[in-house]
């Protein structure tokens, strides 16, 4: 977390836990079981660091257990419009 000290703060961990408790569907691949949150608009591109409205579930270091994508690595600091989203026969974004 070099250069990103806010990711180790209590405030960030509370926001992350709240987001993941509400929904664990990854913003990149659409599968459940996300274990991290990511900034929708990256901080590098002007997104708010600790705004829950700018954070969404994503599969972290271990990747997605369903499609095996490394979602957070694939997204990086790109806008979602530049990330290839997974097209499946089920609408994972619709929720339960």
The first five atom37 places (N, CA, C, CB, O) and aatype in JSON, in Angstrom:
{
  "aatype": [20, 20, 20, 20, 20, 20, 20, 20, 20, 20, 20, 20, 20, 20, 20, 20, 20, 20, 20, 20, 20, 20, 20, 20, 20, 20, 20, 20, 20, 20, 20, 20, 20, 20, 20, 20, 20, 20, 20, 20, 20, 20, 20, 20, 20, 20, 20, 20, 20, 20, 20, 20, 20, 20, 20, 20, 20, 20, 20, 20, 20, 20, 20, 20, 20, 20, 20, 20, 20, 20, 20, 20, 20, 20, 20, 20, 20, 20, 20, 20, 20, 20, 20, 20, 20, 20, 20, 20, 20, 20, 20, 20, 20, 20, 20, 20],
  "atom_mask": [
    [1, 1, 1, 1, 1],
    [1, 1, 1, 1, 1],
    [1, 1, 1, 1, 1],
    [1, 1, 1, 1, 1],
    [1, 1, 1, 1, 1],
    [1, 1, 1, 1, 1],
    [1, 1, 1, 1, 1],
    [1, 1, 1, 1, 1],
    [1, 1, 1, 1, 1],
    [1, 1, 1, 1, 1],
    [1, 1, 1, 1, 1],
    [1, 1, 1, 1, 1],
    [1, 1, 1, 1, 1],
    [1, 1, 1, 1, 1],
    [1, 1, 1, 1, 1],
    [1, 1, 1, 1, 1],
    [1, 1, 1, 1, 1],
    [1, 1, 1, 1, 1],
    [1, 1, 1, 1, 1],
    [1, 1, 1, 1, 1],
    [1, 1, 1, 1, 1],
    [1, 1, 1, 1, 1],
    [1, 1, 1, 1, 1],
    [1, 1, 1, 1, 1],
    [1, 1, 1, 1, 1],
    [1, 1, 1, 1, 1],
    [1, 1, 1, 1, 1],
    [1, 1, 1, 1, 1],
    [1, 1, 1, 1, 1],
    [1, 1, 1, 1, 1],
    [1, 1, 1, 1, 1],
    [1, 1, 1, 1, 1],
    [1, 1, 1, 1, 1],
    [1, 1, 1, 1, 1],
    [1, 1, 1, 1, 1],
    [1, 1, 1, 1, 1],
    [1, 1, 1, 1, 1],
    [1, 1, 1, 1, 1],
    [1, 1, 1, 1, 1],
    [1, 1, 1, 1, 1],
    [1, 1, 1, 1, 1],
    [1, 1, 1, 1, 1],
    [1, 1, 1, 1, 1],
    [1, 1, 1, 1, 1],
    [1, 1, 1, 1, 1],
    [1, 1, 1, 1, 1],
    [1, 1, 1, 1, 1],
    [1, 1, 1, 1, 1],
    [1, 1, 1, 1, 1],
    [1, 1, 1, 1, 1],
    [1, 1, 1, 1, 1],
    [1, 1, 1, 1, 1],
    [1, 1, 1, 1, 1],
    [1, 1, 1, 1, 1],
    [1, 1, 1, 1, 1],
    [1, 1, 1, 1, 1],
    [1, 1, 1, 1, 1],
    [1, 1, 1, 1, 1],
    [1, 1, 1, 1, 1],
    [1, 1, 1, 1, 1],
    [1, 1, 1, 1, 1],
    [1, 1, 1, 1, 1],
    [1, 1, 1, 1, 1],
    [1, 1, 1, 1, 1],
    [1, 1, 1, 1, 1],
    [1, 1, 1, 1, 1],
    [1, 1, 1, 1, 1],
    [1, 1, 1, 1, 1],
    [1, 1, 1, 1, 1],
    [1, 1, 1, 1, 1],
    [1, 1, 1, 1, 1],
    [1, 1, 1, 1, 1],
    [1, 1, 1, 1, 1],
    [1, 1, 1, 1, 1],
    [1, 1, 1, 1, 1],
    [1, 1, 1, 1, 1],
    [1, 1, 1, 1, 1],
    [1, 1, 1, 1, 1],
    [1, 1, 1, 1, 1],
    [1, 1, 1, 1, 1],
    [1, 1, 1, 1, 1],
    [1, 1, 1, 1, 1],
    [1, 1, 1, 1, 1],
    [1, 1, 1, 1, 1],
    [1, 1, 1, 1, 1],
    [1, 1, 1, 1, 1],
    [1, 1, 1, 1, 1],
    [1, 1, 1, 1, 1],
    [1, 1, 1, 1, 1],
    [1, 1, 1, 1, 1],
    [1, 1, 1, 1, 1],
    [1, 1, 1, 1, 1],
    [1, 1, 1, 1, 1],
    [1, 1, 1, 1, 1],
    [1, 1, 1, 1, 1],
    [1, 1, 1, 1, 1]
  ],
  "atom_positions": [
    [[0.82, -1.19, 0.0], [0.0, 0.0, 0.0], [0.86, 1.25, 0.0], [-0.93, 0.0, 1.19], [0.49, 2.28, 0.55]],
    [[2.01, 1.13, -0.62], [2.91, 2.27, -0.7], [2.24, 3.42, -1.43], [4.22, 1.87, -1.4], [1.68, 3.24, -2.52]],
    [[2.29, 4.58, -0.84], [1.69, 5.75, -1.45], [0.18, 5.81, -1.26], [2.0, 5.77, -2.9], [-0.45, 6.74, -1.76]],
    [[-0.41, 4.87, -0.55], [-1.86, 4.83, -0.33], [-2.16, 4.57, 1.15], [-2.52, 3.74, -1.22], [-2.8, 3.57, 1.47]],
    [[-1.7, 5.44, 2.05], [-1.86, 5.18, 3.48], [-3.33, 5.08, 3.92], [-1.18, 6.27, 4.27], [-3.61, 4.46, 4.94]],
    [[-4.25, 5.68, 3.18], [-5.66, 5.62, 3.59], [-6.22, 4.2, 3.54], [-6.5, 6.53, 2.69], [-7.22, 3.91, 4.21]],
    [[-5.59, 3.31, 2.77], [-6.07, 1.94, 2.67], [-5.8, 1.13, 3.94], [-5.43, 1.25, 1.49], [-6.33, 0.02, 4.09]],
    [[-5.01, 1.65, 4.83], [-4.72, 0.97, 6.08], [-5.44, 1.6, 7.27], [-3.22, 0.96, 6.33], [-5.24, 1.17, 8.41]],
    [[-6.28, 2.6, 7.02], [-6.94, 3.29, 8.12], [-8.18, 2.54, 8.59], [-7.31, 4.71, 7.7], [-8.77, 1.75, 7.86]],
    [[-8.55, 2.82, 9.81], [-9.77, 2.25, 10.38], [-10.99, 2.69, 9.58], [-9.92, 2.67, 11.86], [-11.89, 1.89, 9.32]],
    [[-11.01, 3.96, 9.19], [-12.15, 4.49, 8.42], [-12.34, 3.72, 7.12], [-11.95, 6.0, 8.13], [-13.46, 3.34, 6.77]],
    [[-11.25, 3.48, 6.4], [-11.33, 2.73, 5.14], [-11.83, 1.31, 5.4], [-9.95, 2.69, 4.43], [-12.69, 0.81, 4.67]],
    [[-11.31, 0.65, 6.43], [-11.72, -0.73, 6.72], [-13.2, -0.8, 7.07], [-10.87, -1.31, 7.86], [-13.87, -1.76, 6.71]],
    [[-13.72, 0.21, 7.78], [-15.15, 0.25, 8.09], [-15.97, 0.4, 6.83], [-15.45, 1.39, 9.06], [-16.98, -0.29, 6.66]],
    [[-15.56, 1.29, 5.94], [-16.28, 1.49, 4.69], [-16.26, 0.21, 3.86], [-15.67, 2.67, 3.88], [-17.29, -0.22, 3.34]],
    [[-15.08, -0.42, 3.74], [-14.94, -1.67, 2.98], [-15.86, -2.76, 3.54], [-13.47, -2.15, 3.01], [-16.56, -3.43, 2.78]],
    [[-15.85, -2.92, 4.85], [-16.68, -3.95, 5.47], [-18.16, -3.69, 5.25], [-16.39, -4.04, 6.96], [-18.93, -4.62, 5.01]],
    [[-18.57, -2.42, 5.33], [-19.99, -2.08, 5.11], [-20.4, -2.37, 3.67], [-20.24, -0.59, 5.45], [-21.47, -2.93, 3.43]],
    [[-19.55, -2.0, 2.72], [-19.87, -2.24, 1.31], [-19.97, -3.73, 1.03], [-18.8, -1.61, 0.41], [-20.92, -4.18, 0.38]],
    [[-19.01, -4.51, 1.52], [-19.02, -5.95, 1.27], [-20.15, -6.66, 1.99], [-17.69, -6.55, 1.68], [-20.61, -7.71, 1.54]],
    [[-20.62, -6.11, 3.11], [-21.74, -6.74, 3.81], [-23.06, -6.47, 3.08], [-21.82, -6.22, 5.25], [-24.01, -7.24, 3.23]],
    [[-23.12, -5.41, 2.3], [-24.34, -5.08, 1.55], [-24.41, -5.81, 0.22], [-24.41, -3.58, 1.31], [-25.49, -6.16, -0.25]],
    [[-23.25, -6.05, -0.39], [-23.2, -6.69, -1.69], [-21.78, -7.18, -1.94], [-23.67, -5.73, -2.82], [-20.82, -6.5, -1.61]],
    [[-21.66, -8.37, -2.53], [-20.33, -8.88, -2.84], [-20.16, -9.17, -4.33], [-20.04, -10.14, -2.03], [-19.28, -9.93, -4.73]],
    [[-21.02, -8.57, -5.16], [-20.95, -8.77, -6.61], [-19.91, -7.84, -7.2], [-22.34, -8.53, -7.26], [-20.0, -6.62, -7.06]],
    [[-18.92, -8.42, -7.86], [-17.79, -7.68, -8.42], [-18.22, -6.72, -9.53], [-16.75, -8.65, -8.96], [-19.01, -7.09, -10.4]],
    [[-17.71, -5.5, -9.49], [-18.06, -4.52, -10.51], [-17.43, -4.81, -11.86], [-17.65, -3.15, -10.05], [-17.85, -4.22, -12.85]],
    [[-16.46, -5.7, -11.94], [-15.82, -6.02, -13.22], [-16.44, -7.27, -13.85], [-14.32, -6.22, -13.03], [-16.91, -7.22, -14.99]],
    [[-16.44, -8.4, -13.12], [-16.91, -9.65, -13.74], [-18.35, -9.99, -13.42], [-16.03, -10.78, -13.31], [-18.96, -10.8, -14.11]],
    [[-18.92, -9.38, -12.38], [-20.3, -9.62, -12.03], [-20.55, -10.86, -11.2], [-21.09, -9.72, -13.26], [-21.7, -11.17, -10.91]],
    [[-19.51, -11.57, -10.79], [-19.67, -12.74, -9.93], [-19.6, -12.32, -8.47], [-18.6, -13.8, -10.23], [-19.03, -11.28, -8.13]],
    [[-20.19, -13.14, -7.61], [-20.18, -12.87, -6.18], [-18.84, -13.22, -5.55], [-21.29, -13.64, -5.49], [-17.87, -13.54, -6.24]],
    [[-18.81, -13.16, -4.24], [-17.64, -13.52, -3.43], [-16.48, -12.53, -3.57], [-17.16, -14.89, -3.81], [-15.32, -12.92, -3.43]],
    [[-16.78, -11.27, -3.84], [-15.71, -10.26, -3.87], [-15.13, -10.14, -2.47], [-16.25, -8.88, -4.37], [-15.84, -10.24, -1.48]],
    [[-13.82, -9.92, -2.41], [-13.15, -9.82, -1.13], [-12.45, -8.48, -0.92], [-12.14, -10.93, -1.0], [-11.7, -8.31, 0.04]],
    [[-12.7, -7.55, -1.81], [-12.07, -6.22, -1.72], [-13.04, -5.19, -2.28], [-10.71, -6.19, -2.5], [-14.07, -5.53, -2.86]],
    [[-12.71, -3.93, -2.1], [-13.46, -2.85, -2.74], [-12.48, -2.02, -3.55], [-14.22, -1.97, -1.69], [-11.29, -1.94, -3.23]],
    [[-12.99, -1.42, -4.6], [-12.15, -0.6, -5.46], [-12.85, 0.72, -5.72], [-11.84, -1.33, -6.8], [-14.07, 0.82, -5.61]],
    [[-12.07, 1.72, -6.04], [-12.64, 3.01, -6.4], [-13.2, 2.92, -7.81], [-11.58, 4.15, -6.28], [-12.49, 2.51, -8.74]],
    [[-14.45, 3.3, -7.99], [-15.08, 3.28, -9.31], [-14.35, 4.26, -10.22], [-16.59, 3.63, -9.23], [-13.95, 3.9, -11.33]],
    [[-14.17, 5.48, -9.75], [-13.32, 6.46, -10.42], [-12.03, 6.48, -9.62], [-14.01, 7.9, -10.52], [-12.03, 6.87, -8.45]],
    [[-10.94, 6.07, -10.24], [-9.69, 5.94, -9.49], [-9.26, 7.27, -8.87], [-8.59, 5.42, -10.41], [-9.55, 8.34, -9.39]],
    [[-8.58, 7.16, -7.76], [-8.08, 8.33, -7.06], [-7.14, 9.1, -7.98], [-7.36, 7.93, -5.74], [-7.13, 10.33, -7.98]],
    [[-6.35, 8.38, -8.76], [-5.42, 9.0, -9.7], [-6.15, 9.86, -10.73], [-4.6, 7.93, -10.42], [-5.6, 10.85, -11.22]],
    [[-7.39, 9.49, -11.05], [-8.19, 10.24, -12.02], [-9.16, 11.21, -11.37], [-8.95, 9.29, -12.91], [-10.07, 11.72, -12.02]],
    [[-8.97, 11.46, -10.06], [-9.78, 12.47, -9.38], [-10.9, 11.93, -8.51], [-10.35, 13.37, -10.37], [-11.67, 12.71, -7.95]],
    [[-11.02, 10.61, -8.37], [-12.06, 10.03, -7.53], [-11.79, 10.27, -6.06], [-12.18, 8.55, -7.79], [-10.64, 10.39, -5.64]],
    [[-12.85, 10.34, -5.29], [-12.73, 10.57, -3.85], [-12.14, 9.35, -3.16], [-14.09, 10.92, -3.24], [-12.57, 8.23, -3.41]],
    [[-11.17, 9.57, -2.3], [-10.46, 8.47, -1.62], [-11.34, 7.66, -0.68], [-9.3, 9.02, -0.85], [-11.3, 6.43, -0.71]],
    [[-12.13, 8.33, 0.14], [-12.89, 7.63, 1.17], [-14.4, 7.85, 1.05], [-12.44, 8.08, 2.54], [-15.11, 7.84, 2.05]],
    [[-14.88, 8.05, -0.16], [-16.31, 8.23, -0.4], [-16.93, 6.87, -0.74], [-16.55, 9.25, -1.55], [-16.59, 6.29, -1.77]],
    [[-17.83, 6.36, 0.11], [-18.45, 5.06, -0.17], [-19.17, 5.01, -1.52], [-19.41, 4.72, 0.93], [-19.3, 3.94, -2.11]],
    [[-19.64, 6.16, -2.0], [-20.31, 6.2, -3.3], [-19.34, 6.01, -4.45], [-21.06, 7.51, -3.47], [-19.75, 5.77, -5.59]],
    [[-18.05, 6.11, -4.18], [-17.03, 5.91, -5.2], [-16.33, 4.57, -5.03], [-16.0, 7.05, -5.17], [-15.27, 4.34, -5.61]],
    [[-16.91, 3.68, -4.23], [-16.31, 2.37, -3.99], [-17.31, 1.27, -4.3], [-15.81, 2.24, -2.53], [-18.52, 1.43, -4.09]],
    [[-16.81, 0.15, -4.81], [-17.66, -0.98, -5.14], [-16.88, -2.27, -4.93], [-18.17, -0.88, -6.6], [-15.65, -2.27, -4.98]],
    [[-17.59, -3.38, -4.7], [-16.92, -4.67, -4.52], [-16.15, -5.09, -5.76], [-17.93, -5.74, -4.17], [-16.55, -4.8, -6.89]],
    [[-15.04, -5.76, -5.54], [-14.2, -6.27, -6.63], [-13.41, -7.46, -6.1], [-13.24, -5.15, -7.19], [-13.17, -7.57, -4.9]],
    [[-13.01, -8.34, -6.99], [-12.16, -9.46, -6.59], [-10.73, -8.94, -6.49], [-12.26, -10.66, -7.59], [-10.22, -8.32, -7.43]],
    [[-10.1, -9.21, -5.37], [-8.76, -8.69, -5.09], [-7.66, -9.59, -5.59], [-8.6, -8.48, -3.64], [-7.73, -10.14, -6.69]],
    [[-6.64, -9.75, -4.78], [-5.41, -10.44, -5.13], [-5.65, -11.88, -5.57], [-4.46, -10.42, -3.96], [-5.03, -12.34, -6.52]],
    [[-6.55, -12.59, -4.89], [-6.78, -14.0, -5.22], [-7.6, -14.19, -6.49], [-7.48, -14.67, -4.08], [-7.63, -15.29, -7.04]],
    [[-8.26, -13.15, -6.96], [-9.05, -13.25, -8.18], [-10.43, -13.85, -7.94], [-8.32, -14.08, -9.21], [-10.78, -14.2, -6.81]],
    [[-11.19, -13.97, -9.0], [-12.55, -14.49, -8.93], [-12.54, -16.01, -8.87], [-13.38, -14.01, -10.15], [-11.87, -16.65, -9.69]],
    [[-13.26, -16.61, -7.92], [-13.29, -18.06, -7.84], [-14.11, -18.71, -8.95], [-13.85, -18.48, -6.5], [-14.01, -19.92, -9.16]],
    [[-14.91, -17.94, -9.67], [-15.75, -18.48, -10.73], [-15.06, -18.39, -12.09], [-17.09, -17.73, -10.79], [-14.88, -19.41, -12.76]],
    [[-14.67, -17.18, -12.5], [-14.09, -17.01, -13.85], [-12.57, -16.88, -13.83], [-14.69, -15.79, -14.51], [-11.93, -16.82, -14.88]],
    [[-11.98, -16.84, -12.64], [-10.53, -16.79, -12.44], [-9.86, -15.51, -12.91], [-9.9, -17.94, -13.14], [-8.64, -15.45, -13.02]],
    [[-10.65, -14.47, -13.19], [-10.07, -13.19, -13.58], [-9.44, -12.51, -12.38], [-11.13, -12.28, -14.22], [-9.88, -12.71, -11.25]],
    [[-8.44, -11.73, -12.62], [-7.82, -10.88, -11.6], [-8.43, -9.49, -11.78], [-6.23, -10.86, -11.72], [-7.8, -8.59, -12.33]],
    [[-9.66, -9.35, -11.31], [-10.48, -8.17, -11.62], [-9.84, -6.85, -11.22], [-11.81, -8.29, -10.93], [-9.82, -5.91, -12.03]],
    [[-9.31, -6.75, -10.01], [-8.71, -5.49, -9.58], [-7.49, -5.15, -10.41], [-8.34, -5.56, -8.1], [-7.27, -3.98, -10.74]],
    [[-6.69, -6.14, -10.75], [-5.51, -5.9, -11.58], [-5.92, -5.48, -12.99], [-4.63, -7.15, -11.63], [-5.3, -4.6, -13.58]],
    [[-6.95, -6.12, -13.54], [-7.41, -5.77, -14.88], [-7.96, -4.35, -14.94], [-8.48, -6.75, -15.34], [-7.72, -3.64, -15.91]],
    [[-8.69, -3.94, -13.89], [-9.26, -2.6, -13.9], [-8.17, -1.55, -13.71], [-10.32, -2.47, -12.8], [-8.16, -0.55, -14.43]],
    [[-7.27, -1.77, -12.77], [-6.23, -0.78, -12.53], [-6.84, 0.58, -12.26], [-5.27, -0.71, -13.71], [-7.76, 0.71, -11.46]],
    [[-6.32, 1.61, -12.93], [-6.87, 2.95, -12.75], [-7.72, 3.37, -13.96], [-5.75, 3.97, -12.53], [-8.04, 4.54, -14.11]],
    [[-8.07, 2.41, -14.81], [-8.89, 2.7, -16.0], [-10.34, 2.95, -15.61], [-8.81, 1.54, -17.01], [-10.82, 2.42, -14.61]],
    [[-11.04, 3.75, -16.4], [-12.48, 3.89, -16.18], [-13.18, 2.57, -16.56], [-13.07, 5.08, -17.01], [-12.67, 1.82, -17.39]],
    [[-14.31, 2.3, -15.96], [-15.03, 1.05, -16.24], [-15.34, 0.88, -17.72], [-16.31, 1.0, -15.44], [-15.39, -0.25, -18.21]],
    [[-15.54, 1.96, -18.42], [-15.86, 1.88, -19.85], [-14.71, 1.27, -20.65], [-16.19, 3.27, -20.41], [-14.92, 0.82, -21.78]],
    [[-13.51, 1.26, -20.1], [-12.35, 0.7, -20.81], [-11.99, -0.7, -20.33], [-11.16, 1.61, -20.64], [-11.0, -1.28, -20.78]],
    [[-12.79, -1.24, -19.41], [-12.54, -2.59, -18.89], [-13.52, -3.54, -19.54], [-12.65, -2.63, -17.33], [-14.73, -3.29, -19.56]],
    [[-13.01, -4.64, -20.08], [-13.88, -5.63, -20.71], [-14.68, -6.33, -19.64], [-13.06, -6.64, -21.55], [-14.13, -7.03, -18.79]],
    [[-15.99, -6.14, -19.68], [-16.86, -6.77, -18.69], [-17.3, -8.13, -19.19], [-18.08, -5.89, -18.39], [-17.43, -8.35, -20.4]],
    [[-17.52, -9.02, -18.28], [-17.89, -10.39, -18.59], [-19.35, -10.45, -19.01], [-17.63, -11.32, -17.39], [-20.21, -9.9, -18.33]],
    [[-19.63, -11.11, -20.11], [-21.0, -11.32, -20.58], [-21.37, -12.76, -20.28], [-21.15, -10.99, -22.12], [-20.74, -13.69, -20.77]],
    [[-22.41, -12.95, -19.47], [-22.85, -14.29, -19.1], [-24.33, -14.45, -19.38], [-22.54, -14.58, -17.62], [-25.02, -13.48, -19.7]],
    [[-24.82, -15.67, -19.26], [-26.24, -15.93, -19.49], [-27.08, -15.48, -18.29], [-26.46, -17.41, -19.76], [-28.31, -15.42, -18.4]],
    [[-26.45, -15.17, -17.17], [-27.17, -14.72, -15.98], [-26.82, -13.26, -15.72], [-26.82, -15.6, -14.74], [-25.66, -12.86, -15.87]],
    [[-27.79, -12.48, -15.33], [-27.56, -11.07, -15.01], [-27.08, -10.96, -13.57], [-28.85, -10.22, -15.22], [-27.88, -10.77, -12.66]],
    [[-25.77, -11.08, -13.35], [-25.2, -11.04, -12.02], [-25.33, -9.66, -11.39], [-23.74, -11.46, -12.07], [-25.31, -9.53, -10.16]],
    [[-25.46, -8.63, -12.2], [-25.54, -7.27, -11.67], [-26.92, -6.97, -11.08], [-25.22, -6.27, -12.76], [-27.08, -5.98, -10.37]],
    [[-27.91, -7.82, -11.38], [-29.27, -7.57, -10.9], [-29.41, -7.84, -9.41], [-30.25, -8.42, -11.67], [-30.35, -7.34, -8.79]],
    [[-28.52, -8.61, -8.83], [-28.59, -8.93, -7.41], [-29.43, -10.17, -7.17], [-29.16, -7.75, -6.64], [-29.86, -10.84, -8.11]],
    [[-29.67, -10.48, -5.9], [-30.42, -11.72, -5.57], [-31.87, -11.67, -5.96], [-30.32, -12.0, -4.11], [-32.6, -12.63, -5.74]]
  ]
}
